[in-house]
């Protein structure tokens, strides 16, 4: 199934940047779902966050890893964007009559530690949790112990199994279900293992595409079974079938990786994927409110309110804003602001 050979990491990998670009478009699509029910398109895009975590692990360089630097690169944007989210909330509450949050102990803990300030901030919280575990993971991977590997590979499946049990018994979603590191640990760990042990796939593309289609079918089938009783899980990326599908996507990405691929539109979007991720929710809200207030009851409303048009607008406007901010603050500052 696998073999070992040296992996050469070029200064800039346009292929992986293009994958990031594809993933951020998928994330935007996740937040602009179809109007009615669960459909196959929702399952197709459920690879995005898992691939992002895999790539975060894949690009950890054990020989030069700095916990202090990596933590700062994650913690600073997390704090800044949490403050920004709270400011936006305050302004919307004051001037637009937004939904009032009950700031009880749980909400405060959620906002401070688990990205509760805005829907997209959980990613940075989980990444920070995984970053703090990275020195330990590097040592464990270098031990090359089957028992250690077994324990590590079991973390995410066990967590997801407990999540299923909780949701089925209580009829409600597990609190912080996607904001705790075990939910994504397997993908981050897999990325580190693939890089550190120089693992390459020996299976062909035909087999990988077949696995991709099979897992996609399983994902859709499971979503149909879950929709009646556990509708939130039907569309979730954190269900067994969707995680298998994400693993198949990752395998196909690795199999066809081309470090010499020239830069293109997707890779340029990928360059700013982090910044787009952090602002796209705000851009989406502004677009929705603008369309509703300006074009309501006009012939343009159905077109502008369509899923595909909103996706294009959100990605394009978010990209333009982030690229402008990067030019204003500079490349180095942009990295610590979470823009790159």
N, C-alpha and C positions, 0 to 999 in steps of 0.2 A: 504493500500500500504506500509506503513512504521510503525515501532514501535520504541520505545526508550529503550535502555538498555546500561549499562556501557560498554565502550570499553577499554580493557586492552592492552596497547602498550608494547610489549616485548623489551628488550634491542636491539635485532637484529631480524629483520623480514625477513627471507630468502625468503618468498613468495613475498613480495613487491620488494625485490632486484631482484628476478627473473623476475618480471614484468618490472622493469627498464631495465634489460638485454634484454628482448624481444623488448622493445621500442627502445633501441639504435640500435638494429639490423634492425628494421623497418626504423629508420632514415637513416641508411646507404643505405638501399634499395631505399628509396626515392631519394637519390642523385645518384643512379645508375639505372636509369629507363630503361625499355625495349627500343629496338632500334626503333620500329615502333608503332606510334599511342598510343591511350589510351586503356589499357586493364584492366581486373578485378583485377589483382594483384596490380596495383597502388591504387585502391580504398580500397583493403584489408588492406594496411599498413597505411592508412590515419588517424589512431587513435593515432599515436605515440606522437606527440608534445602535443596534448590535454591531454593525460594521464600524461605526464610529469608535466604539469601545475596543473592538479588535485592533483597529489601526492605532489607537492610543497605546495599547500594549506592544504592538508590533514595532513602533518607532522608539521604544525605550532602549537606550544604548547602555547596557549594563556596565561597560568598561568606563564610561564617563558620566554615569548617572549621578546627579546632585539632588538630594532630597530637598535641600533648602531652596535651590533655584526652581525646581519643578513645582514645589508647593507654592512658592510665591507667584509663579506664572498662573496658577489656578485659583489661589485664595484671593489675590488682589482683584481680579475681574469679578469673582463671586461676590465679594463685599461691595464693590462699586455698583454692580448691576442690581444687587439686592436693594441698596439705598435708592437707586434710580427707580426701581419698581415701586418702592414705598412712596416716593415723591409723586409718581404717576397716579398711584392709588389715591393719595391725598388730594391731588388736583381734581381728579375725576369725581371724587366724593363731594368736594366743595362746590364745583361749578357744573357738573353734569349729573349729579345725583346717582352716582354709581352704587353698587351693592356694598353695604356696610359689613365689615368683617368683625366678628366677635373675638377680640384679642385676649383669649384665655391662655392658660399656660401651654396647652397643646399647640395652639396657633403660633405663639411666640417661639417655642422650640422648633416648630416646623419651618418658620421663616428664617430663623438664625442659622440652623444647622442643616436643613434638608431642602433648601431651595423653594420654600413656600411663598416667597415674595412674588413669583411669577411662574407660570406653567413650565417654561423652558429651563428654569434655573436648577432643577433637580439634577440635570446632567453634570453641571459643574460640581455639585455636592458629591455625587457618586464618584466623579473623577478624582476629587480631592481625597475621598476615602480610599480609593484604589492606589492613589499616589503614595499615601502614607504606608500602605502595605507593600509597596514595590521593593524596598530593600530586602524585606523578608522573602518575597517571591523570587528575587534574583538568587538568593542563597539556596532556596528550595529547588529551583530549576537546575542549578549547577550540581546539586547532589545526585540528580538523575535516578531517583529512587522510585520504584514502581508503586510502593505503598503511599509515598508522599503524593505522587501523581494521582493515584486513585482518590485520595482524600480531596485534593484540589478540584478534580473533575466532578466530584460529587456535590460540591457546594451549591451550584446553581440549580441542578435538578431537584435536590432536596428542598431548597427554598421554594421553588415553583410548586412542588408537590404540596408543601404546607400551605401555600397561597390558595391552591385549588380547594384544599380541605376547609380552610377558613371561610372562603367565599361561599362554598356549597352549604356548609352548616349554618352560617350566620345570614346568608342571603345578602351580604354587603361586601364591598371591596375592602381588602386588607389595608389598613392605614399605612401610608408611606411605602406602598408596595413597590414602586419603581424607584424610590429615592434611597434605598438601602443597597449597599454594594453587592450582597449575594445575588441579587437579581441579574447583574451584568458581569459578575466575577468571571464566569466561564469564558466569555469572549475576550476580556482583557488578558486573562491568563493564557488563553490560546494564542493570542498575538505575541506575547512574550516567548512562549515555548517555540513557536514557529521560527522566530528570529534567532533566539539563543541556541537552538539545536539545529539550525539551518535545514529545516524540514521542507522538502518539496514533494508535491503530489506526483504519483506515477500513473494515475488513472487518466483516461482520455476524456476529451471534451464531451463526447457522445454520452458517456456514463454520467458525467457531472450534470449535463443538461437534463438527462432522464431523472436524476435524483432531485434536481431543482423543480421539475414539473410535478414529480410525485409528492414532494413536501409541500408544494404550493396547493396541490389538490387536497392534501390532508389538512392544511391550514383552513381552506375554504370549508371543507366538510365539518371540521371541528367548530368553526364559527357558526355554522348553521345549527349545530346541536346546542351550542351555548346561548344562542340569541334569545331564546324564550325565557330562560331562567337566570342566566348571568350575562346580560347584554354587554356590560362593560368589558368582560373578558373576550367576547366574540370579536371585538375589533382590536384587542390589545396585542402588543408585540411580545408581552411576557406571558406566553402560553406555549406548551411543549411543541406544537406543530409549527408555530411561527419561528421558534428558536431553531428548530431543525431546518426550516426553510432559510433562515439567515445564515446558518452554517453552510448550506449548499451554495448560497450566493458567495460567501467568503471563499469557499473552495474554488469556485469558478473564477473569481477575481485573482486569486493566487496563481492558478494554472495559466492564466493568460497575461500575466503581468509583463509589461514591456517597458523597462526603464528608459529606453531610447525614444519613446513616443513623443512626438512634438507637442508643444502647447496648443491648446484649442479652447473653445468656449467653456467646456465643462471644467477644464483644469483652472481656468481663470476664475470661474465661480468657486471652485474648490479652494483657491488661495484665500478667499474671504469667507469661507464656510462658517467659521466660528462667529464672526461678527454678524453674518446673516442670521445665524441661529439665534443669537441673542436679541436681535431687533425685529425679527420677522413678525412676531405676535403683535407688536405695536403698529407696525406698518399695516398688517391685516385689519386691525381694529379701525385705523384711520380710513382705509379704503372702504370698508363696509359702511362706516358712518357717512363718508362723503357720497358714496353711491346712493345710500338711502335718502339723504337730505337733498341732494342736488338732482338726481335723476329719477326719483320715485314718481310713478305715474307717467313716465315718458316711454317712448318706444325703445330707448337705449337701455332701460333698466334690466330686462331679462338677459341681454347680452353681457352687460357689465357685471351682473350678479352671478353669471355662470361660473362653475368650478374652474374650468380651464383658463378663462380670462383672469380670474382673481389669482390663480397660481402664477401666471406669467407676470402680472402686475406686482405681486408681492416680491417675487425673486428679483425682478428688474429694479424696482425701487430700492429694495434692501441692498442690492449690490451697489447701486449708485451712491447711496448714503455711506456705506462702509468704505468704499474706495475713496470717497471725498474725505472722510474722517482720517483715513490712513495717511493721505497726502498732507493733511493739516497737522497732525500730531507727529508724523514720522514713523518709520518702520519699527524702530525699537520700542517706542512708547506704545505703539499699536498692539504689540505682543502682550504687554502687561495690562492693556485695557480689554483684552479678549477679542480684539478685532481681527487678529490673524492667528 
